[in-house]
Amino acid sequence: MTRVTEIRAREQVPPEHQAAFDEVVSLYSGRIVGPFRVLLHSPELARRVCSIGAFLRRDSPLPASARELAIITAAREWDCLYEWYAHEPGAQRAGVSQEAIEAVRARDSRALLAPQEDQVVQYVNSLLRFHRVPDPLFREVLARFGVRGTLDLTATIGFYRVLACALNAFEVPPDGPIDLPISPRPTAQSPRDATTPPYHGASVRIPVVTAREGLPEEHRPIFDEIAGSRGGRVAGPFQVLLHSPELARRIAHAGSYVRFQSLLPPDVRELAIIAAARMSDCVYELAAHEPLARQAGVGEQAIAALRDGGRLSDVPPAEAQVIQFTQELLKTNRVSEATYQAALGRFGDQGLVELSATVGYYSMIACVLNAFEVQP
């Protein structure tokens, strides 16, 4: 049973936000699908997140078979029952072989898959398990899909991470029975090992867009919009994402809500971001947000615990609570009842939805930064 009241009807949303409800419904053919039954507790956030998914489903050049295989591989890695239920049939319709589906279901790394399917599975698993993609594999994917397709593949993995964080944190069940055995993972009790694997090179893996002149004329307003929403500059992740300008615009629009309009206090938001960055071994996010966390009032004990692998017992309780929530969600794919109830009592339904989405959003950005090896 879902831990929060599911939003399934327009009347459950305040009148001033019912247009956001209508937009989500329209983008999912008149339905409110599982993750948005939770995310609509923050209607404007839900609307902006939904627009990213709509673009990836409808406007990406990535073949449907690669997209759906990537989604179920990611869903399996995250033990996300709802995502598997929703996308296993889509993978079958898109032409993913039953052998590949069964290998992903069983986490069978020894299965002999068709080379193109094996490539997608390996890309997803490398990025999610090790937060890095080996050079030979990255070059193969880039040669097959091009810059735009590789970017959309990576963003698809990240987008479904946002949804999985909401689905797993609030324990949204699938709409019907599925066969997906779940084994409990060790509970996160303290900050993880502080060893961050290096990138393979000293520079980003593709050319980046650093000026509006790097885009065709019709896309330059998107560059201006992103820069205008971020103090006049386009930072590292968007220098890569702008190879898919409309995708970059939609991701930036969602990020503007997470950064600047969320109910979360700035210190909670920034602490969740650096905790998620640490779990993703994302050197860019850590370098960018550690100073912002200090400015927001996050204490040095919490920052040091995340950076150096210190003990949560040394961190003030309010900060340890945010770190614990983030680490449980990203390490175990679940949030314990005690951690959930403590966070719910502190942040309420909307605030907890936004905390989960913040963790998911910056995990999505970390996928892009890590896959393309964007340097701090």
Steps between C-alpha positions, in 0.01 A plus 500: 500500500632842405628693802326822398151569368513449124389789280262351246234770455513866400308599811786379722719782368446863613313703234802713421696186406235309307646616169818309596287193569333539159836522325632184664179318406526617139861383468404151620195455277244581767661295779680578822779244510665380820783746558278801434243379752775593747673789322172690462521579870733765354299586187738743331794266557296213354414706192862587432629147559226359278609719208847338502349155465266613224795625297704183549207281398379701202782712359823311559681335207592212731340177370210381715666162549813659650293738713276229645789261561685777683193572712442142612873451565500810719174396667657162584808666643280717723260217596220727379196278473271759344747594225553135410125437491444806281786440255546125456203495257642810328833325454326203343298723265817690402672177390728431794570127498351283771853371564614851589196563719557175690873569539427843646228359727741236634799738511679233295826657386602174328207497259594512135304791357493650154791751483279810472287397798804404705650842426200683648486275806872546565474877458218526753660267752842665476353845554276399790724251679838665457401858403740482210484365143819335367654675201453214250132462592438874486661525157287210371180663624604838360577345161164324495268778619700817442530783752129573510395137536762428767387807690136394477588146613681641803223747578243222474686301766514812715136594449381161616722542804290804593185291471653203682594719796136605540366150439742331739494762777119491514472128421262536207396146404462383141148503362501121460702189585853469362787254521797699629675344800641760736783427742546744791816707476713595802365806679708817472622579851777750431657695215646273236866435426650833402703365207376661180605324179678730255371577156674342203626825351581858592225664299135453409438222246317714243519864388298723731272796430634801688354786298172564322690517171568129540133429426291545185317832495163345584637345821688803634201624702522174698863579586390847611214357709726256683766767559237746621367252755848432635662834559609561142706188454452152355677253726661163429202264473315735266805551283452130417120489507475784248589249229129423543373855554134430579597223741744740667227762532259259666760362740606854591136597556453212744828585668392860551210375710721264700762770565295815540131423564493189716354508851826355630723737696823578311718311747289183467498527121876550471575225749281258303678604180851436631388175664357384165814620321717302740295185445540555125876571522430818302804724533338791316195514725710474814728782389205718399277441802735469797549881504125551454433264790729705724331822391162346581616414852589131473756420768856390437441173685235395249708609202808323634304182576382485138837592355716279719268213595456605863234379741146633504512489881737797482253704293223714658172302500307724259777473240556129564130445430529647148817303427343178630189546284709564189739214559232246577308597189802481268676204658216269604231625258268535796455727801453332836179571687682684778689724257188561293281594795762733646537680166123513447449656842757765419418583137140390441369335185604768251836562661584129505396464135731790418784350703467171308485690172808704591695181562370358172560816296864532603550128445374561145743789453777281641426238233570760231806643671652157570422344162652791308772557763434870553778636716452737795 
